[in-house]
Structures are given as structure tokens and as C-alpha cells.
Amino acid sequence: MTKENKHNDLSISGRLTPHQVRAMTPSNVLRRFTVSSETFFHQKLADELVQWPRIKEIVLWGTVSKAALQRLLSLPEIHEIYVMELQKHGSLCDIDQSSSLQIFRGGWLSARDLRSIVQLQNLETLSAQNSSVNQQVIEMVVNNNALTNLDLEASNLDDDMAKELANSSKITQLDIGATRLGPPGLQEICKMTQLRELDIWALDLDERDLDCLEGLTNLEYLSIGGYDGQKRLTSKKVLPRLAKLPSLRRVWLDGIPVTKSEATDLKTRYESVQITFAA
């Protein structure tokens, strides 16, 4: 089934064939092209897609071959690609580093694949949740001068890698929630004084470990908390520490019970407040 809308978005459900891609070639530039999970997106589909007029954003909810991804990166003016799952076999070693791609989002990526993706010269946002990273990947992240937004939630990022990541002076948005980071790693991350957004949800931290956040004088957004039922972080001790952050405007307290009175105060103090649990 094909669905179009006035925003020049095209969404495909069901299994897609190269013949169908050729037959539905649009006459105008597409803002977003979405393919459902029923389709294994292979190179022959990508070969047909690159014949279309320009596409700004591609969302692939199924498995994607590495050969297909490399082909899609050659699309002129491609801005964003989301891949639900990248096929394990194959290689991205011939990736077009000069691709116009600015945003890549994917999950369960290998360190080898990330090393290739991080080399994209125009990449500004990389989301790689549940992925495998290592010291070399983090070094390449630090050396990518275009990259400013990094999401490694639920990856194996640890304290040693955080020490290398802290060398970045470019990254301003960072999600390291549910990683292997502990207090030493957070101490390193807090050296990144350029940070404007930080997600440290579900880390192995006590309340006193949050004192280093005070050094993040440019921080405007913070997500903090833990899994349901956690008791190590309490509103009584966390909120006074947040109040010391001079630029903080938006907060997400996820898994930290907050009283009605505290919630009212938070909504007065900050522009945006998300609270998962109200006591």
C-alpha cells in the first residue's frame, strides 16, 4: 500500500520489489520516503531509488543490506537516514565519505560499521543506540569536526571511553543513558563544558556523583533518573543539585518520584518539565 500526503512524504507498506520502485517514481522532490518492516531493503531496491528525484529523508523499518546503504549514501542532497536493522554480513568499507548525509540513526550497530559511518564528512547527528563501541570508534567521533549530536544510549560505552570522548569540543548534545558509565566516567563527561543537552538516565550513580554537573554552565537540558523502582536518586537530593545549573531550562525526571509541590515548583522554574512518576 502506498500513502502520500501534502508534505511530499511517501510511505510504503508490504513487500517492495524493484519493479514497484521503478513504477512509482515521483515527479517531485520527496521530503520523506518510508518503507515498512516487511521489506528487506537490498541493493537492487537502492539502485532503483537513486534514479528518483531528490529525497531528503529515508526511513527503513526493516533489515537493510550494507550494499544498499552505501548506494543510498550516493543520493544527491540526502539529509537523513534511519535504519531499523543493518544486515550483519557485508562491509561498509567503501562508504562515500563525501555524502551529503547529516543525520544517521540506527541501532545494534557493530563497532566496525560505526567506524565507517563516523567517517562521513558532513555527519552532524549520529544515533547508535544498543550498539557496540570501542576506543577507536570514540577517537573517530572526537576527530569528526562536523558531529555535534551523539546518542549512544544502551551501548557499551564505559569510563575509559568516556575519558576519550571528553576530548571533544564539538559535541553539544549527548545521550549516554543506560550505558556502562559510572562516577569516573561522568566526571570526565562533565569536562565537556560546551554541552547544552545531556541524558544520563539509568547510569550507576549515587546522588553525590551528580555534583560534577555544576561545571556544565551551558547545559540547557538534562534527562536523569533510572528504571522503575530505583531508590538511589531522590527528588530531595537531586532537585537542589539541578538548581545549581545556571542555564538549565528543560528537565526530564524519569524514575525519580516527585511530589505535587515539587512538580509545581519545577514547572515554575523551568520552561519544560517531564516527570515520569509523581509521588
C-alpha positions as CSV (number, residue, x, y, z in Angstrom):
1,M,0.0,0.0,0.0
2,T,1.2,3.5,-0.9
3,K,0.4,6.6,1.1
4,E,1.2,10.1,0.1
5,N,0.5,13.5,1.7
6,K,0.7,17.2,1.1
7,H,4.2,17.3,2.6
8,N,5.6,15.2,-0.2
9,D,6.0,12.2,2.0
10,L,5.7,8.7,0.6
11,S,5.1,5.7,2.8
12,I,5.1,2.1,1.5
13,S,3.7,-0.9,3.4
14,G,4.1,-4.5,2.4
15,R,6.9,-6.1,0.5
16,L,8.5,-3.9,-2.1
17,T,10.1,-5.0,-5.4
18,P,12.5,-3.2,-7.7
19,H,9.8,-3.1,-10.4
20,Q,7.4,-1.4,-8.0
21,V,10.0,1.2,-7.1
22,R,10.6,1.9,-10.8
23,A,6.9,2.2,-11.4
24,M,6.2,4.7,-8.6
25,T,9.0,7.1,-9.5
26,P,7.7,10.5,-8.3
27,S,7.8,13.6,-10.4
28,N,8.8,15.9,-7.5
29,V,11.3,16.0,-4.7
30,L,10.3,13.9,-1.7
31,R,10.7,15.1,1.8
32,R,10.5,11.6,3.4
33,F,10.4,8.1,2.0
34,T,9.3,5.3,4.4
35,V,9.4,1.6,3.9
36,S,7.7,-0.8,6.3
37,S,9.3,-3.7,8.1
38,E,8.0,-6.3,5.6
39,T,10.7,-5.3,3.1
40,F,14.3,-6.5,3.2
41,F,15.9,-3.4,1.6
42,H,18.6,-4.8,-0.7
43,Q,20.9,-3.2,-3.3
44,K,18.6,-3.7,-6.3
45,L,15.9,-1.6,-4.5
46,A,18.5,1.0,-3.7
47,D,19.7,1.0,-7.3
48,E,16.1,1.9,-8.4
49,L,15.7,4.5,-5.7
50,V,18.8,6.5,-6.7
51,Q,17.1,7.1,-10.1
52,W,14.3,9.1,-8.4
53,P,14.3,12.9,-8.0
54,R,15.9,14.1,-4.8
55,I,14.9,12.5,-1.4
56,K,15.7,14.4,1.8
57,E,14.9,11.6,4.3
58,I,14.7,7.8,4.2
59,V,13.2,5.7,6.9
60,L,13.6,1.9,6.6
61,W,11.8,-0.1,9.3
62,G,13.1,-3.5,8.1
63,T,16.5,-5.0,7.6
64,V,18.9,-3.2,5.2
65,S,21.9,-4.6,3.4
66,K,25.2,-2.8,3.7
67,A,25.4,-2.6,-0.1
68,A,22.0,-0.9,-0.2
69,L,23.0,1.6,2.5
70,Q,26.2,2.5,0.6
71,R,24.1,3.1,-2.5
72,L,21.7,5.3,-0.7
73,L,24.5,7.5,0.6
74,S,25.2,8.5,-3.0
75,L,21.8,10.1,-3.3
76,P,22.3,13.8,-4.0
77,E,21.2,16.1,-1.2
78,I,20.2,13.2,1.1
79,H,19.9,14.6,4.6
80,E,18.8,11.9,6.9
81,I,18.6,8.1,7.0
82,Y,17.1,5.8,9.7
83,V,17.8,2.1,9.6
84,M,16.0,-0.2,12.0
85,E,18.5,-3.0,11.4
86,L,21.6,-3.3,9.4
87,Q,22.3,-6.7,8.0
88,K,25.3,-8.3,9.8
89,H,27.3,-9.7,6.9
90,G,28.9,-7.4,4.3
91,S,31.0,-4.3,4.8
92,L,30.7,-0.5,4.7
93,C,34.4,-0.1,3.9
94,D,33.7,1.6,0.5
95,I,31.3,4.1,2.1
96,D,31.2,7.5,0.3
97,Q,32.7,9.8,2.9
98,S,31.7,12.9,0.9
99,S,28.0,12.0,1.1
100,S,25.7,14.9,2.0
101,L,24.1,12.9,4.8
102,Q,23.9,14.9,8.0
103,I,21.8,12.6,10.2
104,F,22.1,8.9,10.7
105,R,20.0,6.9,13.1
106,G,20.3,3.1,13.6
107,G,20.5,0.5,16.3
108,W,22.5,-2.6,17.2
109,L,25.4,-1.4,15.0
110,S,28.8,-3.1,15.2
111,A,32.0,-1.1,16.1
112,R,33.2,-1.9,12.6
113,D,30.2,-0.4,10.9
114,L,30.3,2.6,13.2
115,R,33.9,3.3,12.2
116,S,32.8,3.6,8.6
117,I,29.7,5.7,9.4
118,V,31.6,8.1,11.6
119,Q,33.9,8.9,8.7
120,L,31.0,10.7,6.8
121,Q,32.4,14.2,6.5
122,N,29.0,16.0,6.8
123,L,27.6,13.9,9.6
124,E,26.2,16.2,12.3
125,T,23.9,13.7,14.2
126,L,24.7,10.1,15.0
127,S,22.2,7.9,16.9
128,A,23.5,4.4,17.6
129,Q,21.5,3.0,20.5
130,N,22.2,-0.5,21.7
131,S,25.4,-0.5,19.6
132,S,28.9,-1.8,20.2
133,V,31.6,1.0,20.5
134,N,35.3,0.8,21.3
135,Q,38.1,3.2,21.9
136,Q,38.8,3.6,18.1
137,V,35.2,4.5,17.4
138,I,35.2,7.1,20.1
139,E,38.5,8.6,18.8
140,M,37.0,8.9,15.4
141,V,33.9,10.6,16.9
142,V,36.2,13.1,18.6
143,N,38.0,13.7,15.3
144,N,34.9,14.3,13.3
145,N,34.6,18.1,13.3
146,A,31.0,18.1,11.9
147,L,29.5,15.9,14.6
148,T,27.7,17.8,17.3
149,N,24.8,15.4,18.4
150,L,25.7,11.9,19.7
151,D,23.3,9.3,21.0
152,L,24.9,6.1,22.4
153,E,22.1,5.1,24.8
154,A,22.3,1.5,25.9
155,S,25.6,1.0,24.2
156,N,28.7,-0.5,25.9
157,L,30.3,2.9,26.5
158,D,32.4,2.8,29.7
159,D,34.5,5.1,31.8
160,D,37.7,4.6,29.8
161,M,35.9,5.5,26.6
162,A,34.3,8.5,28.3
163,K,37.7,9.8,29.1
164,E,38.5,9.9,25.3
165,L,35.0,11.3,24.5
166,A,35.6,14.2,26.8
167,N,38.3,15.4,24.4
168,S,35.6,16.6,22.0
169,S,35.0,20.3,21.9
170,K,32.3,20.0,19.2
171,I,29.6,17.7,20.7
172,T,26.8,19.8,22.3
173,Q,24.1,17.1,22.6
174,L,25.0,13.8,24.2
175,D,22.9,10.8,25.3
176,I,24.8,8.2,27.3
177,G,21.8,6.8,29.2
178,A,21.8,3.2,30.3
179,T,25.5,2.7,29.3
180,R,28.3,1.3,31.5
181,L,29.3,4.7,32.7
182,G,29.9,5.2,36.4
183,P,31.1,8.1,38.5
184,P,34.6,8.3,37.0
185,G,33.1,8.5,33.5
186,L,30.6,11.2,34.5
187,Q,33.5,13.2,35.9
188,E,35.1,13.1,32.5
189,I,31.9,14.0,30.6
190,C,31.5,17.0,32.9
191,K,34.7,18.4,31.4
192,M,32.7,18.9,28.2
193,T,31.6,22.4,29.2
194,Q,30.2,23.1,25.8
195,L,27.3,20.6,26.4
196,R,23.8,22.0,26.0
197,E,21.9,18.7,26.3
198,L,22.8,15.7,28.3
199,D,21.0,12.4,29.0
200,I,22.4,10.4,31.9
201,W,19.3,8.2,32.6
202,A,19.9,4.8,34.3
203,L,23.6,5.2,35.0
204,D,25.3,3.6,38.0
205,L,25.3,6.8,40.1
206,D,24.6,8.0,43.6
207,E,23.3,11.5,44.4
208,R,26.7,12.8,45.4
209,D,28.1,11.7,42.0
210,L,25.9,14.5,40.4
211,D,27.9,17.3,42.0
212,C,30.2,17.5,38.9
213,L,27.2,18.6,36.8
214,E,27.6,22.0,38.3
215,G,30.5,22.6,36.0
216,L,28.3,22.4,32.9
217,T,27.4,26.0,32.9
218,N,25.9,25.9,29.3
219,L,23.6,22.9,30.0
220,E,20.0,23.7,29.0
221,Y,18.5,20.2,29.0
222,L,19.1,17.2,31.4
223,S,17.4,13.8,31.5
224,I,18.1,11.9,34.7
225,G,16.6,9.0,36.7
226,G,16.6,5.3,36.4
227,Y,14.5,2.2,36.0
228,D,11.2,1.8,37.8
229,G,11.7,1.3,41.5
230,Q,15.2,2.8,41.7
231,K,15.9,4.4,45.1
232,R,19.4,5.8,44.8
233,L,18.3,9.1,43.3
234,T,15.6,11.0,45.2
235,S,14.0,14.3,44.5
236,K,15.1,15.6,47.9
237,K,18.7,15.4,46.9
238,V,18.6,15.7,43.1
239,L,16.5,18.9,42.7
240,P,18.8,21.1,44.8
241,R,21.7,20.0,42.6
242,L,19.7,20.8,39.4
243,A,19.0,24.3,40.8
244,K,22.7,25.0,40.7
245,L,22.9,24.6,36.9
246,P,22.6,28.3,35.7
247,S,21.5,27.6,32.1
248,L,19.1,24.7,32.8
249,R,15.8,25.2,31.0
250,R,14.3,21.8,30.4
251,V,14.4,18.7,32.5
252,W,13.1,15.1,32.4
253,L,12.9,13.3,35.7
254,D,12.4,9.7,34.6
255,G,12.1,7.3,37.5
256,I,12.5,9.8,40.3
257,P,9.3,10.2,42.3
258,V,8.3,13.9,42.7
259,T,5.6,15.3,45.0
260,K,2.9,17.6,43.7
261,S,4.5,20.5,45.4
262,E,7.9,19.8,43.8
263,A,6.3,19.4,40.4
264,T,4.7,22.8,40.8
265,D,8.0,24.4,41.7
266,L,9.7,22.7,38.8
267,K,7.2,23.9,36.3
268,T,7.6,27.5,37.6
269,R,11.4,27.3,37.5
270,Y,11.9,25.6,34.1
271,E,10.5,26.1,30.6
272,S,9.7,22.4,30.1
273,V,9.4,19.6,32.7
274,Q,8.7,15.9,32.1
275,I,8.0,13.8,35.1
276,T,7.5,10.0,34.7
277,F,6.4,9.4,38.3
278,A,4.6,11.8,40.6
279,A,4.6,10.7,44.2
